[in-house]
Amino acid sequence: MSKGDNDREYAVAGMQYAIQAYQERYSAVSSEVNRLMQEMGAMHEVEAALQSKGIADKETLIHCGMGFYVAGRTGRADRIAVNIGGGLIAEKSVEEARQIASSRLEGMGSALKRLLAERKELEGAIYDLSYKLQNSVA
């Protein structure tokens, strides 16, 4: 086997490895896009509920954790408990809660745009490398 053939085999192996790495990252980014879209859907529901005029004294389900719920009724609706991060929950006015929900949606939208751009770059890189690999093997 000549040095040229050996160099070519290393180049082909390198391209195959790079394609596999890009495909794995593409899969991870796609999973993150799906998770983020689900979270955005849930946050839109929160935002809609906070914009509703009649959220006081309504039947609801109270999350107890780990997928368990108990039936209950909302009381007064002028204050909302909001998870502000780090396991801390703060009582906020409905307007403050709306602003927090809106801000979180903006952040999620920005993150989604970045992920979609990364995914598009990965698609291009995978396509380019696949084309180079196909031409180098042929």
Beta strands, then each sheet from edge to edge (+ up, - down):
strand 1: 59-65
strand 2: 68-73
strand 3: 79-85
strand 4: 88-93
sheet 1: 1+ 2-
sheet 2: 3+ 4-
end
